[in-house]
């Protein structure tokens, strides 16, 4: 099994949804995460607090990178899958997709010996 990073971008904020919509989404997340745990496919993941900074050699920006097309990263999951295709199928089942978000799926590489 390989590890994959799922970067959760965009999506409708909880403040724009009804209480019933938020409750349904939380239930969907509980089911999704429970299935990943039951199948031994979840390694970690958390939501990210809004704000932050972007650091480069030239400057420190007061905000994280926010692509108008893709949206800001709001959280991440680290999962185990046999292939990129399997990781994509897992991402497609994530409640974040139904919340009008998108998910970037990236294989986590092995650090070369130093």
C-alpha atoms as one frame of an Amber mdcrd trajectory, in Angstrom:
protein
   0.000   0.000   0.000   1.141   3.501  -0.810   0.225   6.690   1.026  -1.649
   9.521  -0.673  -2.322  13.089   0.389  -5.815  14.400  -0.273  -5.859  18.209
  -0.297  -9.409  19.440   0.329 -10.074  22.731  -1.449 -12.962  25.178  -1.652
 -16.420  23.965  -0.653 -19.342  25.792   0.891 -18.595  27.249   4.346 -20.702
  25.933   7.232 -21.928  29.493   7.868 -23.722  29.504   4.498 -25.683  26.280
   5.123 -28.669  25.452   7.259 -28.324  23.581  10.527 -29.870  20.519   8.867
 -27.358  20.682   6.003 -24.442  20.954   8.417 -25.752  18.045  10.489 -26.155
  15.877   7.380 -22.634  16.730   6.258 -21.182  15.819   9.662 -23.002  12.485
   9.535 -21.635  11.839   6.031 -18.115  12.651   7.264 -18.542  10.285  10.220
 -19.572   7.483   7.896 -16.790   8.205   5.387 -14.067   8.371   8.045 -15.469
   5.312   9.818 -15.236   3.305   6.600 -11.661   4.440   5.985 -10.729   3.444
   9.534 -12.505   0.095   9.291 -10.627  -0.653   6.040  -7.260   0.449   7.477
  -6.989   3.208   4.855  -6.686   6.335   7.017  -3.342   7.529   8.354  -4.261
  11.053   9.419  -5.864  14.320   8.517  -7.359  17.460  10.000  -9.116  20.660
   8.993  -6.936  23.742   8.658  -7.573  27.001  10.518  -8.255  29.916   8.176
  -5.498  32.431   7.592  -1.815  31.655   7.576   1.111  32.937   5.534   2.984
  31.965   2.394   6.782  32.017   2.603   9.092  32.326  -0.410  12.662  33.528
  -0.912  11.357  36.921  -2.018   8.755  37.625   0.640   6.330  36.472   3.287
   2.721  36.920   2.209  -0.061  37.616   4.696  -2.234  34.868   3.229  -2.034
  31.246   2.123  -2.108  30.532  -1.612  -5.682  30.870  -2.867  -6.213  29.924
  -6.484  -9.399  31.560  -7.828 -10.060  28.451  -9.921  -9.276  25.765  -7.338
  -9.966  27.494  -4.011  -8.076  27.618  -0.749  -6.963  24.398   0.984  -9.194
  23.867   4.008  -7.959  20.488   5.204  -6.148  17.293   4.338  -6.329  13.529
   4.697  -3.541  10.987   4.408  -4.833   7.670   3.154  -3.473   4.288   2.107
  -4.335   2.853  -1.298  -2.904   0.331  -3.721  -2.740   2.831  -6.597  -3.489
   6.385  -7.629  -6.677   5.127  -9.235  -7.847   3.592  -5.943  -6.966   6.808
  -4.095  -9.047   8.782  -6.621 -12.012   6.463  -6.020 -11.682   7.072  -2.278
 -11.563  10.842  -2.911 -14.686  10.663  -5.094 -16.592   9.175  -2.131 -15.507
  11.994   0.224 -18.338  14.268   1.480 -16.206  17.270   0.506 -17.146  16.632
  -3.134 -20.868  16.924  -2.332 -20.068  20.179  -0.504 -18.977  21.726  -3.830
 -15.294  21.242  -3.008 -12.500  19.612  -4.958  -9.726  17.263  -3.883  -6.177
  17.072  -5.180  -4.783  13.535  -4.834  -0.992  13.196  -4.579   1.166  10.168
  -3.852   3.491  10.712  -0.903   7.040   9.878  -1.920   9.828   8.262   0.022
  12.547  10.576   1.329  15.867   9.681  -0.324  18.773   8.774   1.934  20.982
  11.716   2.849
